[in-house]
Amino acid sequence: MKILKFTIGIFVLYCLLGLVFPAKALAYLGLGAGSYMIQLVVATFLGGLFAIKLFWNNIKEFFKKMFSKRKK
């Protein structure tokens, strides 16, 4: 059991070090990469708005129950 925890700890440490000190990518970003990023941001924003619209009644009822005074 100790060996498994040690191995997992070393693996996590190795992954974190890989994120902190990445190797050179030498990658090419094409001309459409910027517009693709803008599309991702817009799609995420509109998807969030759609999810809020879809569950609006549930959200409203949740806050109504949370802030209403309880009557005995």
mmCIF file as gemmi writes it, N, C-alpha and C atoms, coordinates in Angstrom:
data_model
loop_
_atom_site.group_PDB
_atom_site.id
_atom_site.type_symbol
_atom_site.label_atom_id
_atom_site.label_alt_id
_atom_site.label_comp_id
_atom_site.label_asym_id
_atom_site.label_entity_id
_atom_site.label_seq_id
_atom_site.pdbx_PDB_ins_code
_atom_site.Cartn_x
_atom_site.Cartn_y
_atom_site.Cartn_z
_atom_site.occupancy
_atom_site.B_iso_or_equiv
_atom_site.pdbx_formal_charge
_atom_site.auth_seq_id
_atom_site.auth_asym_id
_atom_site.pdbx_PDB_model_num
ATOM 1 N N . MET Axp A 1 ? 0.822 -1.192 0 1 0 ? 1 A 1
ATOM 2 C CA . MET Axp A 1 ? 0 0 0 1 0 ? 1 A 1
ATOM 3 C C . MET Axp A 1 ? 0.872 1.264 0 1 0 ? 1 A 1
ATOM 4 N N . LYS Axp A 2 ? 1.962 1.229 0.77 1 0 ? 2 A 1
ATOM 5 C CA . LYS Axp A 2 ? 2.855 2.38 0.822 1 0 ? 2 A 1
ATOM 6 C C . LYS Axp A 2 ? 3.539 2.6 -0.523 1 0 ? 2 A 1
ATOM 7 N N . ILE Axp A 3 ? 3.868 1.504 -1.2 1 0 ? 3 A 1
ATOM 8 C CA . ILE Axp A 3 ? 4.53 1.623 -2.504 1 0 ? 3 A 1
ATOM 9 C C . ILE Axp A 3 ? 3.58 2.254 -3.508 1 0 ? 3 A 1
ATOM 10 N N . LEU Axp A 4 ? 2.293 1.891 -3.447 1 0 ? 4 A 1
ATOM 11 C CA . LEU Axp A 4 ? 1.301 2.455 -4.361 1 0 ? 4 A 1
ATOM 12 C C . LEU Axp A 4 ? 1.135 3.955 -4.124 1 0 ? 4 A 1
ATOM 13 N N . LYS Axp A 5 ? 1.041 4.368 -2.858 1 0 ? 5 A 1
ATOM 14 C CA . LYS Axp A 5 ? 0.931 5.794 -2.546 1 0 ? 5 A 1
ATOM 15 C C . LYS Axp A 5 ? 2.162 6.558 -2.996 1 0 ? 5 A 1
ATOM 16 N N . PHE Axp A 6 ? 3.335 5.959 -2.793 1 0 ? 6 A 1
ATOM 17 C CA . PHE Axp A 6 ? 4.585 6.588 -3.208 1 0 ? 6 A 1
ATOM 18 C C . PHE Axp A 6 ? 4.633 6.738 -4.727 1 0 ? 6 A 1
ATOM 19 N N . THR Axp A 7 ? 4.223 5.701 -5.441 1 0 ? 7 A 1
ATOM 20 C CA . THR Axp A 7 ? 4.232 5.733 -6.905 1 0 ? 7 A 1
ATOM 21 C C . THR Axp A 7 ? 3.263 6.781 -7.434 1 0 ? 7 A 1
ATOM 22 N N . ILE Axp A 8 ? 2.08 6.854 -6.855 1 0 ? 8 A 1
ATOM 23 C CA . ILE Axp A 8 ? 1.098 7.859 -7.272 1 0 ? 8 A 1
ATOM 24 C C . ILE Axp A 8 ? 1.618 9.255 -6.961 1 0 ? 8 A 1
ATOM 25 N N . GLY Axp A 9 ? 2.251 9.434 -5.813 1 0 ? 9 A 1
ATOM 26 C CA . GLY Axp A 9 ? 2.825 10.73 -5.451 1 0 ? 9 A 1
ATOM 27 C C . GLY Axp A 9 ? 3.906 11.169 -6.423 1 0 ? 9 A 1
ATOM 28 N N . ILE Axp A 10 ? 4.774 10.253 -6.814 1 0 ? 10 A 1
ATOM 29 C CA . ILE Axp A 10 ? 5.831 10.571 -7.783 1 0 ? 10 A 1
ATOM 30 C C . ILE Axp A 10 ? 5.206 10.93 -9.131 1 0 ? 10 A 1
ATOM 31 N N . PHE Axp A 11 ? 4.177 10.204 -9.547 1 0 ? 11 A 1
ATOM 32 C CA . PHE Axp A 11 ? 3.518 10.476 -10.822 1 0 ? 11 A 1
ATOM 33 C C . PHE Axp A 11 ? 2.869 11.856 -10.823 1 0 ? 11 A 1
ATOM 34 N N . VAL Axp A 12 ? 2.176 12.204 -9.741 1 0 ? 12 A 1
ATOM 35 C CA . VAL Axp A 12 ? 1.535 13.52 -9.639 1 0 ? 12 A 1
ATOM 36 C C . VAL Axp A 12 ? 2.592 14.618 -9.639 1 0 ? 12 A 1
ATOM 37 N N . LEU Axp A 13 ? 3.668 14.42 -8.903 1 0 ? 13 A 1
ATOM 38 C CA . LEU Axp A 13 ? 4.755 15.396 -8.881 1 0 ? 13 A 1
ATOM 39 C C . LEU Axp A 13 ? 5.36 15.574 -10.272 1 0 ? 13 A 1
ATOM 40 N N . TYR Axp A 14 ? 5.569 14.495 -10.989 1 0 ? 14 A 1
ATOM 41 C CA . TYR Axp A 14 ? 6.113 14.554 -12.343 1 0 ? 14 A 1
ATOM 42 C C . TYR Axp A 14 ? 5.176 15.317 -13.279 1 0 ? 14 A 1
ATOM 43 N N . CYS Axp A 15 ? 3.864 15.074 -13.161 1 0 ? 15 A 1
ATOM 44 C CA . CYS Axp A 15 ? 2.887 15.789 -13.994 1 0 ? 15 A 1
ATOM 45 C C . CYS Axp A 15 ? 2.863 17.277 -13.666 1 0 ? 15 A 1
ATOM 46 N N . LEU Axp A 16 ? 2.909 17.625 -12.392 1 0 ? 16 A 1
ATOM 47 C CA . LEU Axp A 16 ? 2.916 19.033 -12.005 1 0 ? 16 A 1
ATOM 48 C C . LEU Axp A 16 ? 4.188 19.738 -12.473 1 0 ? 16 A 1
ATOM 49 N N . LEU Axp A 17 ? 5.303 19.079 -12.381 1 0 ? 17 A 1
ATOM 50 C CA . LEU Axp A 17 ? 6.544 19.669 -12.874 1 0 ? 17 A 1
ATOM 51 C C . LEU Axp A 17 ? 6.496 19.84 -14.394 1 0 ? 17 A 1
ATOM 52 N N . GLY Axp A 18 ? 5.844 18.922 -15.084 1 0 ? 18 A 1
ATOM 53 C CA . GLY Axp A 18 ? 5.675 19.045 -16.527 1 0 ? 18 A 1
ATOM 54 C C . GLY Axp A 18 ? 4.809 20.234 -16.893 1 0 ? 18 A 1
ATOM 55 N N . LEU Axp A 19 ? 3.852 20.573 -16.042 1 0 ? 19 A 1
ATOM 56 C CA . LEU Axp A 19 ? 3.016 21.742 -16.299 1 0 ? 19 A 1
ATOM 57 C C . LEU Axp A 19 ? 3.76 23.042 -15.987 1 0 ? 19 A 1
ATOM 58 N N . VAL Axp A 20 ? 4.605 23.012 -14.969 1 0 ? 20 A 1
ATOM 59 C CA . VAL Axp A 20 ? 5.321 24.218 -14.57 1 0 ? 20 A 1
ATOM 60 C C . VAL Axp A 20 ? 6.483 24.502 -15.522 1 0 ? 20 A 1
ATOM 61 N N . PHE Axp A 21 ? 7.181 23.472 -15.95 1 0 ? 21 A 1
ATOM 62 C CA . PHE Axp A 21 ? 8.339 23.621 -16.835 1 0 ? 21 A 1
ATOM 63 C C . PHE Axp A 21 ? 8.109 22.852 -18.14 1 0 ? 21 A 1
ATOM 64 N N . PRO Axp A 22 ? 7.238 23.358 -19.013 1 0 ? 22 A 1
ATOM 65 C CA . PRO Axp A 22 ? 6.946 22.624 -20.244 1 0 ? 22 A 1
ATOM 66 C C . PRO Axp A 22 ? 8.112 22.692 -21.233 1 0 ? 22 A 1
ATOM 67 N N . ALA Axp A 23 ? 8.168 21.688 -22.085 1 0 ? 23 A 1
ATOM 68 C CA . ALA Axp A 23 ? 9.167 21.68 -23.151 1 0 ? 23 A 1
ATOM 69 C C . ALA Axp A 23 ? 8.694 22.586 -24.277 1 0 ? 23 A 1
ATOM 70 N N . LYS Axp A 24 ? 9.601 22.935 -25.173 1 0 ? 24 A 1
ATOM 71 C CA . LYS Axp A 24 ? 9.214 23.765 -26.309 1 0 ? 24 A 1
ATOM 72 C C . LYS Axp A 24 ? 8.247 22.992 -27.197 1 0 ? 24 A 1
ATOM 73 N N . ALA Axp A 25 ? 7.213 23.663 -27.651 1 0 ? 25 A 1
ATOM 74 C CA . ALA Axp A 25 ? 6.199 22.994 -28.452 1 0 ? 25 A 1
ATOM 75 C C . ALA Axp A 25 ? 6.557 23.002 -29.933 1 0 ? 25 A 1
ATOM 76 N N . LEU Axp A 26 ? 7.157 24.083 -30.416 1 0 ? 26 A 1
ATOM 77 C CA . LEU Axp A 26 ? 7.473 24.236 -31.825 1 0 ? 26 A 1
ATOM 78 C C . LEU Axp A 26 ? 6.238 23.996 -32.691 1 0 ? 26 A 1
ATOM 79 N N . ALA Axp A 27 ? 5.129 24.561 -32.267 1 0 ? 27 A 1
ATOM 80 C CA . ALA Axp A 27 ? 3.868 24.366 -32.967 1 0 ? 27 A 1
ATOM 81 C C . ALA Axp A 27 ? 3.541 25.606 -33.79 1 0 ? 27 A 1
ATOM 82 N N . TYR Axp A 28 ? 2.736 25.401 -34.797 1 0 ? 28 A 1
ATOM 83 C CA . TYR Axp A 28 ? 2.31 26.492 -35.667 1 0 ? 28 A 1
ATOM 84 C C . TYR Axp A 28 ? 0.848 26.788 -35.404 1 0 ? 28 A 1
ATOM 85 N N . LEU Axp A 29 ? 0.529 28.036 -35.113 1 0 ? 29 A 1
ATOM 86 C CA . LEU Axp A 29 ? -0.857 28.445 -34.981 1 0 ? 29 A 1
ATOM 87 C C . LEU Axp A 29 ? -1.287 29.061 -36.3 1 0 ? 29 A 1
ATOM 88 N N . GLY Axp A 30 ? -2.261 28.442 -36.931 1 0 ? 30 A 1
ATOM 89 C CA . GLY Axp A 30 ? -2.721 28.919 -38.223 1 0 ? 30 A 1
ATOM 90 C C . GLY Axp A 30 ? -3.517 30.204 -38.112 1 0 ? 30 A 1
ATOM 91 N N . LEU Axp A 31 ? -3.907 30.712 -39.259 1 0 ? 31 A 1
ATOM 92 C CA . LEU Axp A 31 ? -4.629 31.973 -39.298 1 0 ? 31 A 1
ATOM 93 C C . LEU Axp A 31 ? -6.014 31.872 -38.656 1 0 ? 31 A 1
ATOM 94 N N . GLY Axp A 32 ? -6.612 30.711 -38.66 1 0 ? 32 A 1
ATOM 95 C CA . GLY Axp A 32 ? -7.955 30.554 -38.111 1 0 ? 32 A 1
ATOM 96 C C . GLY Axp A 32 ? -7.997 30.299 -36.618 1 0 ? 32 A 1
ATOM 97 N N . ALA Axp A 33 ? -6.857 30.221 -35.965 1 0 ? 33 A 1
ATOM 98 C CA . ALA Axp A 33 ? -6.83 29.895 -34.537 1 0 ? 33 A 1
ATOM 99 C C . ALA Axp A 33 ? -7.49 30.986 -33.698 1 0 ? 33 A 1
ATOM 100 N N . GLY Axp A 34 ? -7.283 32.252 -34.056 1 0 ? 34 A 1
ATOM 101 C CA . GLY Axp A 34 ? -7.879 33.351 -33.288 1 0 ? 34 A 1
ATOM 102 C C . GLY Axp A 34 ? -9.389 33.358 -33.399 1 0 ? 34 A 1
ATOM 103 N N . SER Axp A 35 ? -9.903 33.159 -34.605 1 0 ? 35 A 1
ATOM 104 C CA . SER Axp A 35 ? -11.356 33.139 -34.772 1 0 ? 35 A 1
ATOM 105 C C . SER Axp A 35 ? -11.965 31.917 -34.09 1 0 ? 35 A 1
ATOM 106 N N . TYR Axp A 36 ? -11.226 30.81 -34.046 1 0 ? 36 A 1
ATOM 107 C CA . TYR Axp A 36 ? -11.716 29.622 -33.355 1 0 ? 36 A 1
ATOM 108 C C . TYR Axp A 36 ? -11.832 29.891 -31.854 1 0 ? 36 A 1
ATOM 109 N N . MET Axp A 37 ? -10.862 30.583 -31.294 1 0 ? 37 A 1
ATOM 110 C CA . MET Axp A 37 ? -10.914 30.935 -29.868 1 0 ? 37 A 1
ATOM 111 C C . MET Axp A 37 ? -12.103 31.849 -29.578 1 0 ? 37 A 1
ATOM 112 N N . ILE Axp A 38 ? -12.349 32.8 -30.453 1 0 ? 38 A 1
ATOM 113 C CA . ILE Axp A 38 ? -13.502 33.694 -30.279 1 0 ? 38 A 1
ATOM 114 C C . ILE Axp A 38 ? -14.796 32.893 -30.35 1 0 ? 38 A 1
ATOM 115 N N . GLN Axp A 39 ? -14.881 31.936 -31.276 1 0 ? 39 A 1
ATOM 116 C CA . GLN Axp A 39 ? -16.065 31.094 -31.379 1 0 ? 39 A 1
ATOM 117 C C . GLN Axp A 39 ? -16.279 30.278 -30.111 1 0 ? 39 A 1
ATOM 118 N N . LEU Axp A 40 ? -15.194 29.775 -29.516 1 0 ? 40 A 1
ATOM 119 C CA . LEU Axp A 40 ? -15.31 29.012 -28.273 1 0 ? 40 A 1
ATOM 120 C C . LEU Axp A 40 ? -15.851 29.87 -27.135 1 0 ? 40 A 1
ATOM 121 N N . VAL Axp A 41 ? -15.36 31.091 -27.021 1 0 ? 41 A 1
ATOM 122 C CA . VAL Axp A 41 ? -15.81 31.994 -25.955 1 0 ? 41 A 1
ATOM 123 C C . VAL Axp A 41 ? -17.287 32.337 -26.147 1 0 ? 41 A 1
ATOM 124 N N . VAL Axp A 42 ? -17.668 32.674 -27.377 1 0 ? 42 A 1
ATOM 125 C CA . VAL Axp A 42 ? -19.065 33.034 -27.652 1 0 ? 42 A 1
ATOM 126 C C . VAL Axp A 42 ? -19.983 31.842 -27.425 1 0 ? 42 A 1
ATOM 127 N N . ALA Axp A 43 ? -19.574 30.653 -27.87 1 0 ? 43 A 1
ATOM 128 C CA . ALA Axp A 43 ? -20.4 29.461 -27.688 1 0 ? 43 A 1
ATOM 129 C C . ALA Axp A 43 ? -20.56 29.115 -26.21 1 0 ? 43 A 1
ATOM 130 N N . THR Axp A 44 ? -19.501 29.275 -25.433 1 0 ? 44 A 1
ATOM 131 C CA . THR Axp A 44 ? -19.583 29.011 -23.994 1 0 ? 44 A 1
ATOM 132 C C . THR Axp A 44 ? -20.537 29.986 -23.324 1 0 ? 44 A 1
ATOM 133 N N . PHE Axp A 45 ? -20.439 31.253 -23.677 1 0 ? 45 A 1
ATOM 134 C CA . PHE Axp A 45 ? -21.312 32.277 -23.106 1 0 ? 45 A 1
ATOM 135 C C . PHE Axp A 45 ? -22.771 32.008 -23.471 1 0 ? 45 A 1
ATOM 136 N N . LEU Axp A 46 ? -23.045 31.739 -24.736 1 0 ? 46 A 1
ATOM 137 C CA . LEU Axp A 46 ? -24.42 31.494 -25.157 1 0 ? 46 A 1
ATOM 138 C C . LEU Axp A 46 ? -24.961 30.187 -24.588 1 0 ? 46 A 1
ATOM 139 N N . GLY Axp A 47 ? -24.103 29.183 -24.458 1 0 ? 47 A 1
ATOM 140 C CA . GLY Axp A 47 ? -24.527 27.93 -23.826 1 0 ? 47 A 1
ATOM 141 C C . GLY Axp A 47 ? -24.902 28.138 -22.366 1 0 ? 47 A 1
ATOM 142 N N . GLY Axp A 48 ? -24.132 28.971 -21.669 1 0 ? 48 A 1
ATOM 143 C CA . GLY Axp A 48 ? -24.465 29.296 -20.275 1 0 ? 48 A 1
ATOM 144 C C . GLY Axp A 48 ? -25.782 30.034 -20.166 1 0 ? 48 A 1
ATOM 145 N N . LEU Axp A 49 ? -26.011 30.979 -21.073 1 0 ? 49 A 1
ATOM 146 C CA . LEU Axp A 49 ? -27.292 31.692 -21.076 1 0 ? 49 A 1
ATOM 147 C C . LEU Axp A 49 ? -28.455 30.753 -21.356 1 0 ? 49 A 1
ATOM 148 N N . PHE Axp A 50 ? -28.252 29.814 -22.27 1 0 ? 50 A 1
ATOM 149 C CA . PHE Axp A 50 ? -29.313 28.853 -22.58 1 0 ? 50 A 1
ATOM 150 C C . PHE Axp A 50 ? -29.61 27.958 -21.384 1 0 ? 50 A 1
ATOM 151 N N . ALA Axp A 51 ? -28.554 27.534 -20.669 1 0 ? 51 A 1
ATOM 152 C CA . ALA Axp A 51 ? -28.751 26.692 -19.485 1 0 ? 51 A 1
ATOM 153 C C . ALA Axp A 51 ? -29.51 27.456 -18.403 1 0 ? 51 A 1
ATOM 154 N N . ILE Axp A 52 ? -29.2 28.748 -18.229 1 0 ? 52 A 1
ATOM 155 C CA . ILE Axp A 52 ? -29.918 29.557 -17.247 1 0 ? 52 A 1
ATOM 156 C C . ILE Axp A 52 ? -31.381 29.69 -17.657 1 0 ? 52 A 1
ATOM 157 N N . LYS Axp A 53 ? -31.627 29.923 -18.952 1 0 ? 53 A 1
ATOM 158 C CA . LYS Axp A 53 ? -33.003 30.046 -19.439 1 0 ? 53 A 1
ATOM 159 C C . LYS Axp A 53 ? -33.768 28.738 -19.231 1 0 ? 53 A 1
ATOM 160 N N . LEU Axp A 54 ? -33.094 27.628 -19.459 1 0 ? 54 A 1
ATOM 161 C CA . LEU Axp A 54 ? -33.731 26.323 -19.347 1 0 ? 54 A 1
ATOM 162 C C . LEU Axp A 54 ? -34.139 26.013 -17.906 1 0 ? 54 A 1
ATOM 163 N N . PHE Axp A 55 ? -33.296 26.404 -16.953 1 0 ? 55 A 1
ATOM 164 C CA . PHE Axp A 55 ? -33.552 26.084 -15.552 1 0 ? 55 A 1
ATOM 165 C C . PHE Axp A 55 ? -33.969 27.312 -14.745 1 0 ? 55 A 1
ATOM 166 N N . TRP Axp A 56 ? -34.485 28.352 -15.382 1 0 ? 56 A 1
ATOM 167 C CA . TRP Axp A 56 ? -34.792 29.603 -14.698 1 0 ? 56 A 1
ATOM 168 C C . TRP Axp A 56 ? -35.828 29.412 -13.591 1 0 ? 56 A 1
ATOM 169 N N . ASN Axp A 57 ? -36.87 28.647 -13.847 1 0 ? 57 A 1
ATOM 170 C CA . ASN Axp A 57 ? -37.902 28.446 -12.821 1 0 ? 57 A 1
ATOM 171 C C . ASN Axp A 57 ? -37.332 27.719 -11.607 1 0 ? 57 A 1
ATOM 172 N N . ASN Axp A 58 ? -36.472 26.746 -11.827 1 0 ? 58 A 1
ATOM 173 C CA . ASN Axp A 58 ? -35.853 26.033 -10.706 1 0 ? 58 A 1
ATOM 174 C C . ASN Axp A 58 ? -34.946 26.959 -9.898 1 0 ? 58 A 1
ATOM 175 N N . ILE Axp A 59 ? -34.198 27.796 -10.575 1 0 ? 59 A 1
ATOM 176 C CA . ILE Axp A 59 ? -33.309 28.741 -9.9 1 0 ? 59 A 1
ATOM 177 C C . ILE Axp A 59 ? -34.125 29.74 -9.079 1 0 ? 59 A 1
ATOM 178 N N . LYS Axp A 60 ? -35.208 30.244 -9.669 1 0 ? 60 A 1
ATOM 179 C CA . LYS Axp A 60 ? -36.054 31.221 -8.984 1 0 ? 60 A 1
ATOM 180 C C . LYS Axp A 60 ? -36.694 30.605 -7.739 1 0 ? 60 A 1
ATOM 181 N N . GLU Axp A 61 ? -37.187 29.376 -7.847 1 0 ? 61 A 1
ATOM 182 C CA . GLU Axp A 61 ? -37.795 28.709 -6.701 1 0 ? 61 A 1
ATOM 183 C C . GLU Axp A 61 ? -36.766 28.433 -5.602 1 0 ? 61 A 1
ATOM 184 N N . PHE Axp A 62 ? -35.553 28.091 -5.989 1 0 ? 62 A 1
ATOM 185 C CA . PHE Axp A 62 ? -34.501 27.83 -5.01 1 0 ? 62 A 1
ATOM 186 C C . PHE Axp A 62 ? -34.221 29.068 -4.167 1 0 ? 62 A 1
ATOM 187 N N . PHE Axp A 63 ? -34.058 30.22 -4.827 1 0 ? 63 A 1
ATOM 188 C CA . PHE Axp A 63 ? -33.769 31.447 -4.084 1 0 ? 63 A 1
ATOM 189 C C . PHE Axp A 63 ? -34.994 31.933 -3.315 1 0 ? 63 A 1
ATOM 190 N N . LYS Axp A 64 ? -36.173 31.671 -3.842 1 0 ? 64 A 1
ATOM 191 C CA . LYS Axp A 64 ? -37.389 32.06 -3.131 1 0 ? 64 A 1
ATOM 192 C C . LYS Axp A 64 ? -37.491 31.281 -1.82 1 0 ? 64 A 1
ATOM 193 N N . LYS Axp A 65 ? -37.188 29.979 -1.874 1 0 ? 65 A 1
ATOM 194 C CA . LYS Axp A 65 ? -37.223 29.166 -0.658 1 0 ? 65 A 1
ATOM 195 C C . LYS Axp A 65 ? -36.1 29.554 0.304 1 0 ? 65 A 1
ATOM 196 N N . MET Axp A 66 ? -34.96 29.932 -0.246 1 0 ? 66 A 1
ATOM 197 C CA . MET Axp A 66 ? -33.805 30.25 0.595 1 0 ? 66 A 1
ATOM 198 C C . MET Axp A 66 ? -34.043 31.542 1.383 1 0 ? 66 A 1
ATOM 199 N N . PHE Axp A 67 ? -34.645 32.55 0.764 1 0 ? 67 A 1
ATOM 200 C CA . PHE Axp A 67 ? -34.769 33.852 1.401 1 0 ? 67 A 1
ATOM 201 C C . PHE Axp A 67 ? -36.143 34.149 1.986 1 0 ? 67 A 1
ATOM 202 N N . SER Axp A 68 ? -37.075 33.227 1.814 1 0 ? 68 A 1
ATOM 203 C CA . SER Axp A 68 ? -38.401 33.492 2.38 1 0 ? 68 A 1
ATOM 204 C C . SER Axp A 68 ? -38.406 33.136 3.862 1 0 ? 68 A 1
ATOM 205 N N . LYS Axp A 69 ? -39.245 33.837 4.611 1 0 ? 69 A 1
ATOM 206 C CA . LYS Axp A 69 ? -39.372 33.565 6.029 1 0 ? 69 A 1
ATOM 207 C C . LYS Axp A 69 ? -40.299 32.377 6.216 1 0 ? 69 A 1
ATOM 208 N N . ARG Axp A 70 ? -39.913 31.507 7.094 1 0 ? 70 A 1
ATOM 209 C CA . ARG Axp A 70 ? -40.728 30.311 7.339 1 0 ? 70 A 1
ATOM 210 C C . ARG Axp A 70 ? -41.87 30.666 8.273 1 0 ? 70 A 1
ATOM 211 N N . LYS Axp A 71 ? -43.065 30.261 7.893 1 0 ? 71 A 1
ATOM 212 C CA . LYS Axp A 71 ? -44.236 30.506 8.733 1 0 ? 71 A 1
ATOM 213 C C . LYS Axp A 71 ? -44.579 29.217 9.475 1 0 ? 71 A 1
ATOM 214 N N . LYS Axp A 72 ? -44.866 29.373 10.748 1 0 ? 72 A 1
ATOM 215 C CA . LYS Axp A 72 ? -45.212 28.213 11.564 1 0 ? 72 A 1
ATOM 216 C C . LYS Axp A 72 ? -46.695 28.112 11.757 1 0 ? 72 A 1
